[in-house]
Amino acid sequence: MTADPRDDLDPLAEFTSDPYADRDYNPPVDELTQRRQQRPMPVEQQISEPAAPPEPFDTHTIGEIRDIVAASRPPQFVIRRALVEGDYGVMAAERKFGKTWTVADIAINVASGGSVLGRFPVDQAGPVLVFAGEGGRRKIDRRMRAVANFYELTDDQYADLPVHVYERAPKLASFEQLARFRATIELIRPVLVLIDPAYLAIAGAETRNLVSMGELLERAQLICQELAAALLFFHHWNKTGVGTNADRFTGSGFAEWGRVLISGATIDRRRDATTGETNHLLKLEITGDEIADQTIYVRRRVWADDPDDLTSPMNYVIERVNPSELPARSDPETDDPSLTGLSPTARLMLGALRQRSGQWLDKAQVADGIEATTTGRRPAERTILEAGTALVAAGLADRSGGDNGIRVTWKATAG
């Protein structure tokens, strides 16, 4: 039989047009019948005539739930007063906070049974699976090794830690990647899974759609919960300067989905021009549905043995800071009555400048200083520029930079 030249076309074309317009071809009746039987079943028929009776959801009475819980092993903290086994959440922070250092600190301590950030004891030590989407092998090893050295682990102990690293972020929108994600967790059986950064893992998602984001995040959550692993994403703050704590998480879904939310801010950052050492005072606010809300302060110092050698060992130090030890903050309006008439932001900005007396601060550093004094209130860039203009006009601050606000810095005047 001569082949129909239209066989290579759209298989549904025969239902919308006459495939046998060429009258020289007359298919037999049995072939026509076979083609008609291959038509897809109408949607209405698929719904009304299921292949098998549906199974009801597996519900339990409240009494049954009570008995199941009573017969189960009591839950444990992975990280005491911060993260429960099988729990899931998000840590988000501002730009240049140093989230990758926090990832390294958590991974090293959970794997070794230490204390995260030097203050949260690990109650359930075990394998840690890290999806590190940024940095590369050399940077990962350099950071992890520096953290291990700070916690006094020998090189052999460091090498033996059950920290498993995949140098990519899993694409949660891909079912093939999700299957590999599950297979990896089944193989390693980690007590904790860390995904950094979150934005690479949710590539392709509608980040402003709460329902879409919830569905995507739940995929990873359910896999980890089924395999008894806690899960933490590492994310970013938005750039609007609006909101505090979890309200600053960029995009929809993360703050609503997470059972543990950690928000990080840098309230003071300094850098030694000679040694390259960075010295950051960090504020972390932790909220959860089974843990008490808490705010902690730590100081993190990082430097390289030789700042000109990218292969030289790095040094990492984390120090606990009590609120009573925070840098003293002045109230310019009270300390200097002549400031009456300045806007609240201008007065707060002056306080931030005076706290760093003699130093030129840019817009981000001014915002950091104001945020530290107002428990998370971060002014918009335009507001800072207006406040700076008012301080310069009042002779209370000097300014360096263009009038368009690009690369502008300020410092408090002497006296």
Secondary structure, 3 states (H helix, E strand, C coil): CCCCHHHHCCCCHHHCCCCCCCCCCCCCHHHHHHHHHCCCCCHHHHHHCCCCCCCCCCCCCHHHHHHHHHHCCCCCEEECCCEECCCEEEEEECCCCCHHHHHHHHHHHHHHCCEECCCEEECCCCCEEEEECCCCHHHHHHHHHHHHHHCCCCHHHHHCCCEEEECCCCCCCCHHHHHHHHHHHHHHCCCEEEEECHHHHCCCCCCCCHHHHHHHHHHHHHHHHHCCCEEEEEEEECCCCCCCHHHHECCCCHHHHCCEEEEEEEEEEEECCCCCCEEEEEEEEEEECCCCCEEEEEEEEEEECCCCCCCCCEEEEEEEECHHHCCCCCCHHHHCHHHCCCCHHHHHHHHHHHHCCCCCECHHHHHHHHHHHCCCCCCCHHHHHHHHHHHHHCCCEEEECCCCCCCCEEEECCC
